[in-house]
């Protein structure tokens, strides 16, 4: 049981440390993992779902992936990573958006209110042609309903290494 507990704590600590790569995604670069931050993938991937990522393969594929869209964050140009279900085949790309209510507002407060209301059912999805091709594919996903309990469990403990508390 101690080994299992330590493995869960190590997994959580590792993902927290590697979450700094989320910033790389905001500038359009590849990152080994990322968190889903919006409610547009509800009910499949709620916010705080963890995705392990790899570069998208050439040719036909379908699955969860990340496409980058130009955006502004406090006047700074960024590449907004959009995590949706994509189908790429024969030069055609379609994007499945599970929750069409989860959009971005004109102000941060409006966006927050829209995203919070989008967490509640009903969730209506739709398919549209891709405006940007996905550059990154999800290899493995830990949904929030599985990741958050690991987080709550890991935060209860302290890790001691070389007589120092490291967690």
Steps between C-alpha positions, in 0.01 A plus 500: 500500500789736576648436157167577332463820704853610414445427130183710498677786676797471263268501195321810624823681592649416161198634311501817711868555425453432128196727481740790441501376141143627474660841439678360193162411353391862535778604262428228245774256597478128569467393863501143639185560703227754539185562695157559349405846625157564346164327508474455122575127531230427758383233580793299363792706636407736780734788591819388679522179297863408438612412148834346405587632155707405196548664160213425264577225247511566129210365300159389617415480869220582738495568871549772758753758394614860534479772236639849553300818437633855510378696804593787730563477875525848655627635170761227458452282190475133594401175331191371676509118519157356419446141614225325300430174316641518147468282193771547236474305172599560138569870545170555682477591867190513716473608861244361745412743779302318772365815669404793280402717798864529619622803310727791581346829608615853433627549858668259743201517737257423219718208388508365856120515528455329162747223590334439841154476345636265231592246768131425550290288264363493235811463285438527128781421264559584137748427222667768290789512253833584662619856465840392636645150464591323825875486560498290816316176578399373842662165578345439841241695697423499872152650534440750780267261680802269544774765538336718765464214754870420448577866567289508816658177623857617429456836668433330834855367534851635543799353325831509684829458312840536663334619821324786321132536419483516122122478464 
